[in-house]
């Protein structure tokens, strides 16, 4: 969902975040946030997605315009809980983190190839993957919350490149 500059400001307000905090959490420049919120320029699609994803991960829901009523922002009912501990398994070529969706524990599995494909590069070292996964965390959380109700199999949710790019 594309968000508006008004929703960005309102979401920041609900989270009690400064523009600097949003910039850091979204991984975009402060100028991008400032220009977007002042309607000076529209961010690139990937930056806009990063802004929306990090706010979503922090508990914000963006309400679309409906029946002549304007857009809005509210706290959402969060069903997903997770740990920040990511384990990288080079042998199986995946990263895992423990999660819980609606009281169901599962292992979130992200293929390292999917991370490479998402960033269009080939990470060679665990610290590079750790940094990339940290930057990608809001997107992983959004994908996990979206697909957990229907895609958990045998206690695992496998996140693919297609899931990441569609979020």
N, C-alpha and C positions, 0 to 999 in steps of 0.2 A: 504494500500500500504506500502510495506517495503521501508524504505529510506536508502540511503547509507551514509557513513561517510562524503563524499564530500558534499552531499546535506545538511547534518546537519550543517556543517561549513558554507556553503553558506547561508542557511536560517538564521542562527544566525547573519551573516554579514549583510544581508538585514534588519533584525530587529534591528541591532546595539545592540545585547545582548551579554553579557559576558557568559562564561560557568556557572558562579554562577547564573546568571539570568535565564538561560535556566533550570538549575537544580531546582531552586525554582518553576518556572512556570510549569514544567513537573512533579514535585514531585518525582524526582529521585536523587540519590547522584551525587555530582560533579565528583566523580571518574568514575561513569558510563559514563558521558558525555566525560570526558577526554580520557578514554580508547577507547570509540567508535570512537571518532574523530581521534585518533592516530592509529586506526586499531589494537589496542592491543587485544581487545576482543569484540565480538558482544553482545549487551545487550539482556536480556531476552525479550521475545515477548511482555509482558505487559509494560515493560519499553520503548521499542522501539515505541510502540503504543502511550504511554504517551508523548514522545518527539514529534512525528509527530502530535498528536492531539493538543498540546499546540501551536505549530507553525502554524498549520492550523487555529486555533481560532484567532491567532494574524494576520492572513491575508496572509499566505504563501501557495503557491501551489507547489507541487512536481511534476515535469514533468518526466514521465517514458522514458526509452530508446525507440526510434522509428527509424526504417529503418537505422540502423547503426549509428544513432546520439546518443550521450551520454545523460545521465540523466541531469536534470536541476532543477532550483528553480526560482520562480518568484512570484511577488505579484499577488494575485488573485482578481477578481472582487467580492467583498463581497456584497451579497444581504441581509444578515441577520443582524439585529440590535437587541439589547437586553438590558435589565436593569439588574443590579447586585442584585436587590432586590428579594430574594426568600421568598415566604410565605409558611410556613409549616402548613398544615391543618390536624391535628391528627384525627378529626372526620371522614373525608373522606379518610384519609390515603394516602395523596398525597402532593406534593410540586408543586408550580406554579411560573412561572415568565412570565412577559410580553415580547413579542417579536414582530418583524415585519420582514416579508420576502417579498421582491419586492413590498413594499408599502401596504402589507396586514397585519393588526394587528391581532395577535392571542395570545392565552394563551398557553404556553408550560406547560404540565402537566406530572409530573414524579411520578409514584407510589412509595410510600415508600417501598413497598415490592420489587420492582425492584431494589432499592438502596441496601436493605438488601441482595438480591440475588447476586447482582453484587459483593459486598464485602464479601459475604459468612459469614454474621454475622447478629445479631439482634440488631439494635440500639434501645435504650430505651428512650433517651432524645432528645429534640429538638436541643440542642447544638451539639450532636453527628451527627444528620442528617445534620445540617447546615455545619459542617466540611466536612462530606462525600460529600455533594452536591458541596461544594466549590472545593474540590479535583477533582470531576467528571465533573466540568464545561466545560473544553475543549472537552470532549467526548460528553456531552449534546449538545454543540453548533454544533459539527460536525454532530451528528445525526439529529438535528433540521434542519440544512441547507440541508442535504441530503433528508429528508422525508417531509419537508414543502411543496414542490411543489405538492405532491400527497396525503398527509395524513391529511391535515387540514380539520376538519369537525366541522361545527357549531362554528367556531371561536376558536377551540382547536386543538392542536397537542398532542396526548397522546403518550408518550415515554414508551416503554415496555422494559423489561429485554432483550428480544431477539434483539431489536434494539441496545441496549447498547453493548451487547457482540459481535455483528457483526461489529461494527464500526471500 
